[in-house]
Amino acid sequence: MANIEQVVEVIESRAIGAKGLQVGASTSLRNELGLDSLRLVDIMISLEERFDITFDESDLNPSGLQNVGDLLLLINKSLEGA
């Protein structure tokens, strides 16, 4: 299972808006981190590589990915299915 620190590490390496923020599970991907759709895709690809998973296309609905905790849930769901 993935933990929040691992997810935050990937986000901080790819998201300019994460610099200097206290990023946690409730941190908004768009409002607080300033992620647009292209940057979010970049982070999703990095997460897939980091955890050696492939997200199911049906889980990649942007409205279901509001905060860092949503990403963690998606990663763990993918890990359980692997």
ABEGO torsion letter per residue (X at the ends): XBBAAAAAAAAAAABAAABGBBBBAABBAAAAAGBBAAAAAAAAAAAAAAAGBBBBAAAABAAABABAAAAAAAAAAAAAAX
